[in-house]
Amino acid sequence: MNSRIYLASPHMSGEEMKYIKEAFDTNWIAPLGENVNNFEKDICDYTGAKYATALSSGTAALHLGLKALGVKEGDIVFCQSLTFSASANPILYEKAIPVFIDSNYETWNMCPKALEKAFEDAKKENKLPKAVVTVNLYGQSADYDSIRKICSKYNVPILEDAAESLGAKYKGQYTGTLGDIGVYSFNGNKIITTSGGGMMVSNKKEYTDKALFWATQARDNAPYYLHSEVGYNYRMSNVVAGIGRGQMTVLNKRIEQKKYIYDKYRESFKDIDEIEIMPEFEKPNHWLSVITLKDESKVEAIIEALSKENIEARRVWNPMHRQPIFKRYKYFTASKDTDVAGDLFDRGVCLPSDTKMTDEDLQRVIDIIKGLM
């Protein structure tokens, strides 16, 4: 059996144990401490965000971001359809109502034309959304100039799901800082990892203060345990944050490695009419390299052929508007005849993008796919 090639797996820098040992040596084995504080500072220094709150997951950060923007039961929240369910689930946590928005082929992210149509419908219904959840799919930003213009017109804030796009840029600005609140994930498959964990960033201290309050069980300022709001156990561990500090030292290197993988696939498939690689929009971090096929029947054939050679690949995210739990909610496209999110799911394959891959590993993947064309 050939050695396993992963889609994306943890890749340690070698610096992590220094910070983990520091947590043990100082006995700060808790959801607070110098690693937590400094990991937040590292993220702020890197991205330019003013404030950051280290949390147990990216999903927790999305949840608290929605709460910070005032989302409550019965409120409408617009959300990109082509994404992982974690982008949409927190809307239901607050008993709000998701409305899904299609993508476009230029970015694979939220389509401004579809977003405008959703706003026009909401205005007619006299029920504007409380927030818009954008997503930076596979490490690539959306068209934020267009999206922000529309949201500003209706005075609706943006919660930017940058879970997959740490280090990517839009017109020179780091993703995660393009909306009113941004969210990063440090799950095991992300460009840097803390094994699990997330971060909420913003330029408004009030958002950060509320997120920290809710994340630590919403304990009121009193000489005894007093709670006037529902709280959560969402704070990041000081040990986990130590991993994050070590990972930050190689973030730029990982982005370069991901770019190398993307470029290798693009060059290898450029003369194959049946294959198209995900377009580059602005400056992505290329977290995952993704191709689409003219013949959707070959999607499973490629995944199965790779699997037989101990190589991991998977389909593009199944859009939220196709999920059983979300089917009853509205879905807006640019026109009645388009469903870009559905089309990308039907024809898309996420290829191995692991930064530990060798050139020989990459060539194994490429040769198998070429052999099926």
VMD Tcl script that draws the C-alpha trace (Angstrom):
set ca {
  {0.00 0.00 0.00}
  {1.32 3.43 -0.95}
  {1.82 5.99 1.79}
  {-1.26 8.00 2.69}
  {-1.76 11.39 1.06}
  {-4.21 13.58 2.98}
  {-6.48 16.35 1.80}
  {-5.09 18.64 4.52}
  {-3.62 17.53 7.83}
  {-1.87 19.21 10.77}
  {1.67 20.36 10.01}
  {3.69 21.31 13.07}
  {6.37 24.00 13.03}
  {8.55 22.56 15.81}
  {7.98 25.64 17.97}
  {4.73 24.50 19.57}
  {6.22 22.52 22.47}
  {8.06 25.59 23.75}
  {4.77 27.35 24.43}
  {2.99 24.21 25.63}
  {5.82 23.58 28.10}
  {5.50 27.18 29.27}
  {1.84 26.55 30.07}
  {2.73 23.43 32.07}
  {5.71 25.01 33.82}
  {3.59 27.94 35.00}
  {0.62 25.66 35.78}
  {-1.69 27.70 33.53}
  {-3.71 24.73 32.30}
  {-6.92 26.66 31.96}
  {-8.93 28.77 29.51}
  {-6.81 31.83 30.29}
  {-3.13 32.67 30.51}
  {-0.23 34.21 28.61}
  {-0.55 31.90 25.61}
  {-4.18 32.92 25.14}
  {-3.34 36.61 25.48}
  {-0.35 36.41 23.16}
  {-2.10 34.28 20.55}
  {-4.80 36.96 20.36}
  {-2.07 39.58 20.03}
  {-0.33 37.57 17.30}
  {-3.56 37.42 15.27}
  {-4.16 41.15 15.71}
  {-0.57 42.01 14.77}
  {-0.75 39.82 11.68}
  {-4.19 40.79 10.35}
  {-4.43 44.38 11.54}
  {-7.59 43.72 13.55}
  {-7.81 45.80 16.72}
  {-9.34 43.15 18.95}
  {-9.45 39.36 19.09}
  {-11.08 36.73 21.30}
  {-9.64 33.20 21.31}
  {-12.40 30.61 21.47}
  {-12.93 26.85 21.47}
  {-13.91 26.67 17.77}
  {-14.69 28.71 14.70}
  {-18.33 27.74 15.16}
  {-18.31 29.26 18.65}
  {-16.84 32.43 17.16}
  {-19.61 32.58 14.55}
  {-22.23 32.07 17.25}
  {-20.88 34.86 19.41}
  {-20.44 37.07 16.35}
  {-24.14 36.74 15.56}
  {-25.04 37.50 19.17}
  {-22.73 40.53 19.20}
  {-24.53 41.85 16.11}
  {-27.83 41.56 17.96}
  {-29.32 38.51 16.22}
  {-32.27 37.15 18.19}
  {-35.17 34.75 17.80}
  {-37.19 35.43 14.64}
  {-34.55 37.64 13.01}
  {-33.54 37.07 9.39}
  {-29.89 36.31 8.61}
  {-28.57 36.06 5.04}
  {-25.93 33.36 4.58}
  {-23.90 32.01 1.69}
  {-25.25 28.65 0.59}
  {-22.01 27.13 -0.71}
  {-20.27 26.48 2.59}
  {-19.91 24.04 5.46}
  {-22.90 23.78 7.79}
  {-20.99 25.52 10.60}
  {-21.58 28.82 8.79}
  {-25.34 28.39 9.10}
  {-25.91 26.31 12.23}
  {-25.32 29.19 14.69}
  {-28.21 31.06 13.06}
  {-30.47 28.28 14.31}
  {-28.78 28.32 17.72}
  {-30.34 31.76 18.19}
  {-33.66 30.60 16.67}
  {-33.17 33.08 13.84}
  {-34.21 32.40 10.23}
  {-31.53 31.74 7.59}
  {-31.96 32.90 4.01}
  {-29.42 31.45 1.60}
  {-27.57 33.29 -1.15}
  {-26.00 31.75 -4.25}
  {-22.37 32.14 -5.35}
  {-20.89 33.41 -8.60}
  {-18.30 31.75 -10.83}
  {-15.79 34.59 -10.46}
  {-15.19 34.05 -6.75}
  {-17.22 30.93 -5.83}
  {-18.47 33.09 -2.98}
  {-21.57 35.20 -2.33}
  {-23.02 36.60 -5.54}
  {-23.73 40.36 -5.22}
  {-26.59 40.12 -7.74}
  {-28.27 37.35 -5.76}
  {-27.66 39.30 -2.53}
  {-29.33 42.39 -4.00}
  {-32.36 40.31 -4.98}
  {-32.59 38.92 -1.45}
  {-32.52 42.45 -0.02}
  {-35.20 43.64 -2.43}
  {-37.42 40.76 -1.37}
  {-36.75 41.45 2.31}
  {-37.61 45.13 1.85}
  {-40.94 44.21 0.24}
  {-41.65 41.92 3.19}
  {-40.59 44.72 5.59}
  {-38.19 42.25 7.19}
  {-34.58 43.26 6.53}
  {-31.89 40.86 7.79}
  {-30.10 41.51 11.06}
  {-26.80 40.36 9.54}
  {-25.19 38.94 6.41}
  {-22.82 35.96 6.79}
  {-20.26 35.93 3.99}
  {-17.84 33.02 3.51}
  {-14.32 32.94 2.05}
  {-14.54 29.52 0.45}
  {-11.39 27.37 0.33}
  {-9.29 30.36 1.36}
  {-10.51 32.93 -1.18}
  {-12.27 36.21 -0.47}
  {-15.64 37.28 -1.79}
  {-16.20 40.47 -3.80}
  {-16.32 42.68 -0.72}
  {-16.54 46.05 -2.45}
  {-19.81 45.01 -4.06}
  {-21.14 43.20 -1.00}
  {-20.30 46.03 1.39}
  {-21.92 48.57 -0.91}
  {-25.17 46.60 -0.87}
  {-25.08 45.98 2.89}
  {-24.30 49.64 3.58}
  {-27.28 50.67 1.44}
  {-29.55 48.74 3.81}
  {-27.45 49.43 6.93}
  {-26.90 45.71 7.66}
  {-23.63 44.46 9.23}
  {-21.40 41.71 7.80}
  {-20.18 38.69 9.74}
  {-17.21 37.42 7.73}
  {-16.64 33.68 7.94}
  {-12.90 33.60 7.25}
  {-12.52 30.15 8.82}
  {-10.65 28.87 5.77}
  {-8.88 32.06 4.67}
  {-6.41 33.20 7.34}
  {-3.60 34.99 5.50}
  {-5.59 35.65 2.33}
  {-6.03 39.24 1.16}
  {-8.61 41.34 -0.64}
  {-7.15 44.51 -2.20}
  {-4.28 44.43 0.27}
  {-6.43 43.90 3.37}
  {-6.43 40.62 5.26}
  {-9.61 38.59 5.13}
  {-11.38 38.40 8.45}
  {-11.11 42.18 8.77}
  {-13.37 42.99 5.80}
  {-16.68 42.79 7.67}
  {-17.90 44.16 10.98}
  {-16.81 40.93 12.69}
  {-14.50 38.22 11.37}
  {-14.01 34.59 12.33}
  {-11.07 32.20 11.94}
  {-10.89 28.46 12.53}
  {-7.89 26.47 13.75}
  {-9.38 23.03 13.20}
  {-6.92 20.24 12.39}
  {-7.27 20.65 8.62}
  {-6.84 24.44 8.46}
  {-3.78 26.29 7.17}
  {-2.56 26.53 10.76}
  {-4.11 24.53 13.58}
  {-4.46 24.40 17.34}
  {-6.10 20.94 17.03}
  {-9.40 22.71 17.59}
  {-10.13 26.36 18.22}
  {-11.24 29.61 16.69}
  {-10.91 33.37 16.91}
  {-13.36 36.25 16.65}
  {-11.87 39.56 15.52}
  {-13.26 43.05 15.12}
  {-12.37 46.71 15.36}
  {-15.06 47.39 17.96}
  {-14.15 46.76 21.57}
  {-17.80 46.36 22.52}
  {-18.06 43.25 20.33}
  {-14.96 41.73 21.89}
  {-16.05 42.54 25.43}
  {-19.44 40.91 24.91}
  {-17.92 37.85 23.24}
  {-15.49 37.36 26.13}
  {-18.33 37.78 28.63}
  {-20.55 35.20 26.93}
  {-17.62 32.82 26.30}
  {-16.85 32.65 30.03}
  {-20.37 31.71 31.20}
  {-21.67 35.31 31.26}
  {-20.64 35.87 34.85}
  {-21.69 39.31 36.07}
  {-19.32 41.60 37.92}
  {-20.27 40.69 41.46}
  {-18.54 39.31 44.60}
  {-20.36 36.00 44.06}
  {-21.66 33.97 41.11}
  {-24.33 36.07 39.45}
  {-25.72 35.52 35.96}
  {-28.24 37.73 34.18}
  {-27.63 36.29 30.69}
  {-27.10 32.84 29.21}
  {-23.39 32.09 28.92}
  {-21.22 29.51 27.19}
  {-18.04 27.58 27.86}
  {-16.34 28.80 24.69}
  {-12.93 30.12 25.82}
  {-9.74 28.68 24.32}
  {-7.40 26.68 26.56}
  {-3.98 28.12 27.39}
  {-2.40 24.84 26.22}
  {-4.21 24.95 22.85}
  {-3.28 28.62 22.43}
  {0.36 27.60 22.85}
  {0.05 25.42 19.76}
  {-1.38 28.43 17.93}
  {1.57 30.62 18.89}
  {3.96 28.04 17.46}
  {1.88 27.72 14.31}
  {1.86 31.46 13.67}
  {5.61 31.31 13.10}
  {5.08 29.32 9.89}
  {1.82 30.79 8.56}
  {3.46 32.65 5.68}
  {5.47 29.56 4.79}
  {2.29 27.45 4.71}
  {0.63 30.00 2.39}
  {3.61 29.72 0.02}
  {3.37 25.92 0.11}
  {-0.36 25.98 -0.63}
  {0.28 28.33 -3.56}
  {2.94 25.95 -4.89}
  {0.47 23.05 -4.79}
  {-2.22 25.10 -6.57}
  {0.21 26.23 -9.27}
  {1.40 22.66 -9.84}
  {-2.16 21.46 -10.39}
  {-3.01 24.41 -12.61}
  {0.04 23.90 -14.82}
  {-0.51 20.14 -15.02}
  {-4.15 20.39 -16.09}
  {-4.01 23.53 -18.24}
  {-4.25 21.64 -21.54}
  {-7.08 19.33 -20.45}
  {-10.38 20.83 -21.63}
  {-12.40 18.64 -19.26}
  {-10.75 20.16 -16.17}
  {-10.98 23.70 -14.85}
  {-9.25 24.78 -11.64}
  {-10.90 27.13 -9.14}
  {-10.22 30.69 -10.32}
  {-7.94 32.97 -8.33}
  {-9.72 36.06 -7.05}
  {-7.54 38.70 -5.40}
  {-4.92 36.94 -3.19}
  {-6.21 33.65 -1.70}
  {-4.30 31.44 0.73}
  {-5.15 28.39 -1.45}
  {-6.19 26.34 1.57}
  {-7.64 23.70 -0.75}
  {-7.05 23.34 -4.48}
  {-10.31 22.49 -6.23}
  {-11.15 21.48 -9.79}
  {-14.43 21.28 -11.67}
  {-15.13 18.77 -14.43}
  {-17.25 19.21 -17.53}
  {-18.58 15.68 -17.03}
  {-19.97 15.44 -13.49}
  {-20.02 11.64 -13.71}
  {-16.23 11.72 -13.41}
  {-16.34 13.35 -9.96}
  {-16.89 10.07 -8.12}
  {-14.58 8.25 -10.54}
  {-11.69 10.53 -9.58}
  {-12.41 10.30 -5.86}
  {-12.64 6.50 -6.04}
  {-9.49 6.14 -8.15}
  {-7.53 8.28 -5.71}
  {-8.97 6.40 -2.73}
  {-7.80 3.07 -4.18}
  {-4.27 4.51 -4.11}
  {-4.63 5.65 -0.48}
  {-5.16 9.29 -1.48}
  {-7.83 11.45 0.13}
  {-10.07 13.69 -1.99}
  {-13.65 14.86 -1.51}
  {-16.49 16.68 -3.13}
  {-17.10 20.41 -2.84}
  {-19.32 21.45 0.10}
  {-22.91 20.38 -0.43}
  {-24.82 23.72 -0.49}
  {-27.01 24.60 2.47}
  {-30.13 25.02 0.33}
  {-29.86 21.31 -0.54}
  {-29.48 20.15 3.06}
  {-32.55 18.46 4.60}
  {-32.46 20.71 7.67}
  {-32.33 23.91 5.59}
  {-34.49 23.04 2.57}
  {-37.52 24.94 3.81}
  {-35.71 28.28 3.85}
  {-35.49 30.77 1.00}
  {-32.65 30.62 -1.52}
  {-31.77 33.48 -3.86}
  {-29.88 33.21 -7.13}
  {-28.86 35.83 -9.68}
  {-31.54 34.56 -12.06}
  {-34.23 31.89 -12.00}
  {-32.22 29.64 -14.32}
  {-28.98 29.65 -12.30}
  {-27.77 27.63 -9.33}
  {-24.02 28.20 -9.20}
  {-23.61 26.63 -5.75}
  {-25.39 23.48 -6.88}
  {-23.40 23.31 -10.10}
  {-20.06 23.65 -8.31}
  {-21.05 20.89 -5.91}
  {-22.14 18.62 -8.78}
  {-18.90 19.08 -10.74}
  {-16.28 19.89 -8.10}
  {-13.47 17.84 -6.52}
  {-11.23 19.02 -3.68}
  {-7.74 17.70 -4.35}
  {-5.03 16.84 -1.80}
  {-3.53 20.12 -0.63}
  {-1.47 18.90 2.30}
  {1.64 21.01 2.92}
  {3.60 17.87 3.87}
  {3.20 16.44 0.34}
  {6.34 15.88 -1.69}
  {6.64 16.57 -5.41}
  {6.38 12.81 -5.90}
  {3.11 12.77 -3.96}
  {1.74 15.60 -6.10}
  {2.73 13.79 -9.26}
  {0.96 10.62 -8.06}
  {-2.27 12.58 -7.75}
  {-1.83 14.30 -11.10}
  {-1.02 11.09 -12.99}
  {-4.10 9.29 -11.62}
  {-6.40 12.13 -12.66}
  {-4.82 12.47 -16.10}
  {-5.26 8.74 -16.59}
  {-9.04 9.16 -16.24}
  {-9.37 11.96 -18.77}
}
mol new
graphics top color blue
foreach p $ca { graphics top sphere $p radius 0.5 }
foreach p [lrange $ca 0 end-1] q [lrange $ca 1 end] { graphics top cylinder $p $q radius 0.2 }
display resetview
